[in-house]
Amino acid sequence: MVLVHVNGKYLHTVFGTGAEPFIENGRTMIPLRALADAFGLEVSWEQSEQKVTLKTNDKTIVLSIGKSEMLVNGERFYLEEAVPMIKNDLTFLPVRQLAELLGVKVEWDGDSRTAAFTYKE
């Protein structure tokens, strides 16, 4: 089990439903909806292309399920080791690199398996 805190508050995911965060190839994966709610992102999904678009006031991030390439304001970047995936009919995203692109500080406590994200609201 992986716990996620955002600005000191526990990120509510429903454990036991398949929506709980997990580790994939050394990367913390969290459900798209939890990420969007925690960071105040606008989300759109293109089913036909399996693409997720995340928007903030100043950034647009486009990710494709199963692919390491992403676009940030039209510029190509590559995710390290873990890629967006669908598990239990939910979209999961590798959160560290996305958080860093959004200007969010990320800390990992391996002993408690807790990922902590801090940002200015």
Secondary structure as GFF3:
##gff-version 3
##sequence-region A 1 121
A	DSSP	beta_strand	3	6	.	.	.	ID=ss1
A	DSSP	beta_strand	9	10	.	.	.	ID=ss2
A	DSSP	beta_strand	22	24	.	.	.	ID=ss3
A	DSSP	beta_strand	27	31	.	.	.	ID=ss4
A	DSSP	alpha_helix	32	39	.	.	.	ID=ss5
A	DSSP	beta_strand	42	46	.	.	.	ID=ss6
A	DSSP	beta_strand	51	55	.	.	.	ID=ss7
A	DSSP	beta_strand	60	64	.	.	.	ID=ss8
A	DSSP	beta_strand	69	72	.	.	.	ID=ss9
A	DSSP	beta_strand	75	78	.	.	.	ID=ss10
A	DSSP	beta_strand	85	87	.	.	.	ID=ss11
A	DSSP	beta_strand	90	94	.	.	.	ID=ss12
A	DSSP	alpha_helix	95	101	.	.	.	ID=ss13
A	DSSP	beta_strand	105	109	.	.	.	ID=ss14
A	DSSP	beta_strand	114	118	.	.	.	ID=ss15
###
